Amino acid sequence: MILALFAGTLPAQDRLLSIRDGRFNVSRVVPDVNGDGYSDLVVGAWQTGGVLEGRVRLYSGRDLRTCWGVMGTGPGAALGYSLASITDLDADGCHEILAGAPFGAGANGGSGYVAVLSGRTGTRLTTLSGPARSRYFGSATTVVSDLDGDGLEDIIVGAPMTSAGALETGEVYALSSKAGKVLYSVVGTGFRPKLGTSVARLGDVDGDGIDDYVAGSPDESGTLLGSGSVTVISGRSGTVLYKLWGSTVNGHFHAVAGLGDLDGDGCHDFIVGADETTTLRNPGYAQVYSGRSGRLLYRVVGDGAGDQFGLTVSSLGDIDGDRIPDFAVGAPQGGAILPAGGGYVRLFSGKSGKVLSTIRAQPGESWFGVSIGGGGHDFDQDGSPDLVISGVQFKDTLMSEHIYSTRPVQLLTDTYTLPLGQGGTQTLTLDAGTAHANRAYWLLGSVTGTRVGIQLGGLRLPLDFDAYTRALLAVPNPPFLPAARGALDASGRATVQFVLPPAVSDIPPFTLHHAFLVFDSSGPVLASNPAWLRLQ
């Protein structure tokens, strides 16, 4: 694993750090699965391995260390093609991970499986398979509330290449997470629709107390060839509640994500993306719908032909402070800088569909936005949701997962790890902005984390008060952090170095967290985001 930090180029979305990990990645920020109290990052590198068996890795949300890694079983299995998290199944107090391997060998003779992995250890708890006819089982997976009365969340899995009565109808299966048995299935209709290419949880939209879900069919043709469709399905019974169609020829309307309640009717709403990949004459689009009725709330469109805007969609949580969830749409071919394209991800207000900002690929990146995930998780514990965006590096074609803050970032660093026994330096860049030019700053730290924080009037410094905090208060500029206290320059910036001596070796690995305060004559007026350093 290689960690790197880059300064953001947008005022409201700054790149916190990047992880380079495998090929053709899918990434998700998930609730705490390793028990450290922080949301974690799970990455599926489904074209990794000597025979492309695929790999899933879990990274700690506290310091991005690798918690565990699991390889797929069988040539070309592509473990990690789809990912989801589910509440605790093995009574260890942690969420588990669902990892799809659609090209692996299913237990019943079909193709594909879903591995249920312990979030704490990565141990495979069980393997789910579809019936013998299923094809590409595990291409998409999500979780819904308890369907079979055993008190546990249950699982929805898409198998889009299944032929059930006709060619490539696709099929979606509801499975018991405890018993692993198929509770029911829903078959696609029409000519080669490939139902189950995507699935997403909606919450209860039909009022029966059970979560419902939406499934995409990218190649279904209604009145328009290849327009694509999505089907909203009752979680309780598998009954089709309603169906929606794309509005362009070969639009491949199918990428789905649940968004929460946008229109105030008490039901969750959802977004559908149509990347228009086949023709590349159009930029792609995404449409947001009422979950209760299927009513179109609004439509958003990409910038230019061939952008593939709508290939990926994700919920964000509320990032603009209006208490309504917002969302993101990926356009991995937008910008077209080199044949592979550049890419961008656009962030929208869930209330109005207004553009909040656009995050673009940095030099040397392509397919930026080919996978996006957020879901409202606060990765760096700064009080605002974060976003994970995948892209490809030109120089070695490895995928990178970029973690973005949705609030301005004032504290940046050049590395997140230093080796015990060898020593080294971490450079911390403080950037409070020109409004705080020449003001005093104080960089403080914590060894226990950032979850609780220190409340200073209306400010929250994201550091848990402990012995390290106390030491930096007592000795403001210690030898290992010689400029921890000082004055910002005329641009509102300063540089601080953490110096690790080579002699420090006979201690176990640990993580430090730093953040800074800015003061005027009245007291603290700004508290930065946290930055961490793993000594290992």
URURVEN-V756210 format. One record per residue. PHI is phi in whole degrees, 0 to 359 (999 if undefined). Layout:
PHI
PHI
This chain:
999
240
253
213
239
233
288
286
250
245
293
244
229
252
285
281
190
224
238
262
204
79
231
52
270
239
228
219
273
235
303
311
246
247
81
262
88
244
301
242
243
247
234
255
258
280
250
258
112
299
238
57
287
87
210
240
234
249
247
296
288
282
217
62
288
286
275
195
219
227
267
288
246
99
301
69
297
64
300
99
300
227
219
202
242
223
297
311
253
248
62
258
86
238
298
251
245
257
232
276
228
291
254
279
273
284
292
257
101
279
252
102
207
238
272
263
251
298
295
286
239
84
299
284
279
196
233
259
226
269
291
302
282
293
227
62
297
105
298
213
209
210
234
230
292
303
262
247
77
265
85
243
299
243
234
248
230
262
228
289
261
294
251
242
89
206
289
48
294
79
207
244
245
258
235
287
288
275
268
79
277
285
275
192
220
234
259
292
239
89
267
48
285
63
301
99
300
219
215
208
285
247
84
279
253
251
77
261
85
241
303
251
208
235
231
259
233
293
253
290
248
263
280
240
299
64
295
85
206
229
238
266
236
293
293
294
237
85
293
286
277
191
226
234
244
289
247
225
295
53
280
54
291
192
291
232
205
283
239
88
278
262
256
75
264
88
243
289
250
208
240
232
257
230
279
52
292
299
270
59
272
239
281
96
210
219
233
252
235
291
291
293
242
82
293
289
270
189
232
234
229
286
277
214
304
82
295
60
298
102
297
227
219
204
285
238
81
277
250
250
79
262
71
239
300
252
210
231
230
264
228
291
252
290
95
42
265
89
304
283
84
258
113
210
233
250
255
234
288
289
288
235
82
292
290
268
187
231
253
250
301
270
307
88
245
222
51
289
102
293
219
223
203
211
73
90
282
262
292
258
59
258
92
234
297
244
224
251
234
261
204
247
271
302
293
220
60
281
279
234
254
254
259
248
275
263
233
301
255
258
239
240
214
269
204
243
220
223
275
295
93
248
79
156
227
253
261
256
254
262
223
270
91
295
297
248
306
67
277
283
231
214
272
240
214
212
258
263
136
226
292
281
79
243
272
235
65
274
259
239
275
282
222
277
294
208
297
292
301
299
295
288
289
285
234
299
233
289
302
275
215
292
241
297
234
183
236
290
275
293
264
79
237
201
236
232
245
265
249
260
291
298
289
281
216
273
221
289
301
205
237
254
238
232
205
231
249
244
239
244
294
269
131
292
236
209
238
279
289
274
226
242
218
265
261
215
